[in-house]
Amino acid sequence: MHQPARWGLGAAGAGVAVILGLELASLGEMNPIRRTISEHGLGPDGWIFGLGVGLLATGSAAIGVSLARKRLAGVFGTVALMAWSVGLFMTAWFEKHDWSVGPSMSGSIHRVGSFVAFLSLPLAAVIIARPWRHRERSRATLVAFGLGVCSVLWVAGIGAAMLIGAGNGLPWYRVMPLGLVERGMAVTEVAALLALGVWAAARRLEEPLKAAGEAARRA
């Protein structure tokens, strides 16, 4: 198993476990249908949420390094996956803001990081795992690609809600159950990331290098 991929899966899995623990612990206090995941970052225990997101970001970056070293991701796929990691780091470091009390620099950076992360992962999964790019298909790549397409549909749904809200003079987050939609999109995107990590861990480093050498000799 490729070491960065193994570390990446471990860190991402630990981050998911931390966030899931927060979700379960707050079931009686926070409405998951309307409240976003980032609200776990508010209050004195917000560092726990930051830790979970930071672990997920670190694991994502390690998986990206593994895919890049094996020449499985390509330039655009690697950039998209690293953008997801950077967006998560921004979300972890800068906490969510209560916009009802006015603007905030930290809240604005948090919002930008969230948008960057949620938009980048679907692109990364579709670009990296697209079936027609690889001669040998595996279950992990097909799962990652399918989840990437589903993630794109989540993003498209949010875009449609924004258009509907703009056309009716409503805030876009009032048009849909934002917390539920965000959680559905997060689960789909993280599952796609883990599928990419499993694929990276299963592929030997020598295989893509050997294929590249054969292609060079034929040319």
C-alpha positions as CSV (number, residue, x, y, z in Angstrom):
1,M,0.0,0.0,0.0
2,H,1.3,3.4,-0.9
3,Q,2.3,5.2,2.4
4,P,0.8,8.7,1.6
5,A,-2.5,7.1,0.6
6,R,-2.6,5.0,3.8
7,W,-1.9,8.1,6.0
8,G,-4.4,10.0,4.0
9,L,-7.2,7.5,4.5
10,G,-6.3,7.3,8.2
11,A,-6.4,11.1,8.7
12,A,-9.5,11.6,6.7
13,G,-11.3,8.7,8.5
14,A,-10.3,10.2,11.9
15,G,-11.6,13.6,10.8
16,V,-14.9,12.1,9.7
17,A,-15.2,10.3,13.0
18,V,-14.7,13.5,14.9
19,I,-17.3,15.4,12.9
20,L,-19.8,12.5,13.1
21,G,-19.3,12.4,16.9
22,L,-20.2,16.1,17.1
23,E,-23.3,15.5,14.9
24,L,-24.5,12.7,17.2
25,A,-23.7,14.6,20.4
26,S,-25.8,17.6,19.2
27,L,-28.9,15.8,17.9
28,G,-31.0,17.2,20.7
29,E,-29.7,20.7,20.5
30,M,-29.3,21.5,16.8
31,N,-31.7,21.0,13.9
32,P,-29.7,19.2,11.2
33,I,-32.3,20.1,8.5
34,R,-31.8,23.8,8.8
35,R,-28.5,24.3,10.7
36,T,-25.2,23.8,8.8
37,I,-22.4,21.6,9.8
38,S,-20.1,24.6,10.4
39,E,-22.2,25.6,13.4
40,H,-20.3,23.0,15.4
41,G,-17.4,25.4,15.1
42,L,-19.2,28.1,17.3
43,G,-18.7,28.2,21.0
44,P,-15.9,27.0,23.4
45,D,-15.8,23.5,21.8
46,G,-15.4,24.8,18.3
47,W,-11.7,23.7,18.3
48,I,-13.0,20.1,18.1
49,F,-14.8,20.8,14.8
50,G,-11.7,22.6,13.5
51,L,-9.6,19.6,14.4
52,G,-12.0,17.2,12.5
53,V,-12.0,19.4,9.4
54,G,-8.2,19.9,9.6
55,L,-7.7,16.1,9.8
56,L,-10.0,15.7,6.7
57,A,-8.1,18.4,4.9
58,T,-4.7,16.8,5.7
59,G,-5.9,13.4,4.7
60,S,-7.2,14.8,1.4
61,A,-3.9,16.4,0.7
62,A,-2.0,13.1,1.4
63,I,-4.3,11.3,-1.0
64,G,-3.7,13.9,-3.6
65,V,0.0,13.5,-3.2
66,S,-0.3,9.8,-3.7
67,L,-2.4,10.1,-6.8
68,A,0.0,12.7,-8.2
69,R,3.1,10.5,-7.5
70,K,1.4,7.6,-9.3
71,R,0.4,9.8,-12.2
72,L,-3.2,8.9,-11.7
73,A,-4.6,12.4,-11.2
74,G,-3.2,14.6,-13.9
75,V,-2.5,18.4,-13.5
76,F,-6.2,19.5,-13.4
77,G,-7.3,16.7,-11.1
78,T,-4.4,17.4,-8.7
79,V,-5.2,21.1,-8.6
80,A,-8.9,20.5,-8.0
81,L,-8.2,18.1,-5.1
82,M,-5.7,20.4,-3.5
83,A,-8.2,23.3,-3.8
84,W,-10.6,21.1,-1.9
85,S,-8.0,20.6,0.8
86,V,-7.2,24.4,1.0
87,G,-10.9,25.2,1.2
88,L,-11.2,22.8,4.1
89,F,-8.3,24.3,5.9
90,M,-9.8,27.8,5.5
91,T,-13.1,26.5,6.8
92,A,-11.4,24.9,9.8
93,W,-9.2,28.0,10.7
94,F,-11.8,30.7,10.2
95,E,-15.1,30.0,12.1
96,K,-18.6,30.5,10.8
97,H,-20.2,33.9,11.5
98,D,-23.6,35.0,12.6
99,W,-24.5,37.3,9.7
100,S,-27.5,38.7,11.5
101,V,-25.1,40.9,13.6
102,G,-23.2,42.3,10.6
103,P,-20.3,41.4,8.3
104,S,-17.1,39.7,9.5
105,M,-13.8,39.1,7.8
106,S,-13.4,35.7,9.4
107,G,-16.9,34.7,8.4
108,S,-16.3,35.8,4.8
109,I,-13.1,33.7,4.5
110,H,-15.0,30.8,6.0
111,R,-17.7,31.1,3.4
112,V,-15.2,31.4,0.6
113,G,-13.4,28.3,1.9
114,S,-16.6,26.3,2.0
115,F,-17.6,27.3,-1.6
116,V,-14.1,26.4,-2.8
117,A,-14.1,23.1,-1.1
118,F,-17.6,22.0,-2.1
119,L,-17.1,23.1,-5.8
120,S,-13.6,21.6,-6.1
121,L,-14.1,18.0,-4.9
122,P,-16.8,17.1,-7.5
123,L,-14.5,18.4,-10.3
124,A,-11.5,16.4,-8.8
125,A,-13.5,13.2,-8.6
126,V,-14.9,13.4,-12.1
127,I,-11.6,14.4,-13.7
128,I,-9.4,11.9,-11.8
129,A,-11.7,8.9,-11.9
130,R,-13.4,9.3,-15.3
131,P,-13.6,5.8,-16.8
132,W,-12.4,6.7,-20.3
133,R,-9.1,8.0,-19.0
134,H,-7.9,4.7,-17.6
135,R,-7.4,1.4,-19.4
136,E,-8.0,-0.7,-16.3
137,R,-11.2,0.1,-14.4
138,S,-11.5,-0.8,-10.8
139,R,-14.5,-0.7,-8.5
140,A,-13.0,2.2,-6.5
141,T,-12.7,4.4,-9.6
142,L,-16.2,3.7,-10.8
143,V,-17.5,4.4,-7.3
144,A,-15.5,7.7,-7.1
145,F,-16.7,8.7,-10.6
146,G,-20.3,8.0,-9.8
147,L,-20.1,9.9,-6.5
148,G,-18.4,12.7,-8.3
149,V,-21.3,13.0,-10.7
150,C,-23.8,12.9,-7.8
151,S,-21.8,15.7,-6.1
152,V,-22.0,17.7,-9.3
153,L,-25.8,17.3,-9.2
154,W,-25.9,18.5,-5.5
155,V,-24.0,21.6,-6.6
156,A,-26.3,22.1,-9.6
157,G,-29.3,21.8,-7.2
158,I,-27.9,24.5,-5.0
159,G,-27.3,26.7,-8.0
160,A,-30.9,26.2,-9.0
161,A,-32.1,27.2,-5.5
162,M,-30.0,30.4,-5.8
163,L,-31.7,31.3,-9.1
164,I,-35.1,30.5,-7.7
165,G,-34.4,32.7,-4.7
166,A,-33.1,35.6,-6.8
167,G,-36.2,35.4,-9.0
168,N,-38.5,35.5,-6.0
169,G,-36.6,38.0,-3.8
170,L,-35.8,35.3,-1.2
171,P,-32.4,34.4,0.3
172,W,-31.2,31.3,-1.5
173,Y,-30.7,29.4,1.9
174,R,-34.4,29.9,2.6
175,V,-35.4,28.1,-0.6
176,M,-34.2,24.7,0.5
177,P,-33.4,22.9,3.8
178,L,-29.8,24.1,3.8
179,G,-28.5,21.8,6.6
180,L,-29.9,18.7,5.1
181,V,-28.7,19.6,1.6
182,E,-25.2,20.4,2.9
183,R,-25.0,17.2,4.8
184,G,-26.1,15.2,1.8
185,M,-23.5,16.9,-0.3
186,A,-20.8,16.5,2.3
187,V,-21.4,12.8,2.7
188,T,-21.3,12.3,-1.1
189,E,-18.1,14.2,-1.6
190,V,-16.3,12.7,1.4
191,A,-17.3,9.2,0.1
192,A,-15.9,10.1,-3.3
193,L,-12.6,11.2,-1.7
194,L,-12.3,8.0,0.3
195,A,-12.9,6.0,-2.9
196,L,-10.1,7.9,-4.5
197,G,-7.9,7.1,-1.5
198,V,-8.7,3.4,-1.7
199,W,-7.8,3.4,-5.4
200,A,-4.5,5.2,-4.7
201,A,-3.7,2.8,-1.9
202,A,-4.4,-0.3,-4.1
203,R,-2.4,0.8,-7.1
204,R,1.3,0.1,-7.0
205,L,3.7,3.0,-7.8
206,E,5.5,1.0,-10.5
207,E,2.4,0.4,-12.6
208,P,1.8,3.9,-14.0
209,L,5.5,4.5,-14.4
210,K,5.9,1.3,-16.3
211,A,3.0,2.2,-18.6
212,A,4.5,5.6,-19.2
213,G,7.8,4.0,-20.1
214,E,6.2,1.7,-22.5
215,A,4.3,4.6,-24.1
216,A,7.6,6.5,-24.5
217,R,9.4,3.6,-26.1
218,R,6.5,3.2,-28.6
219,A,6.7,6.9,-29.5
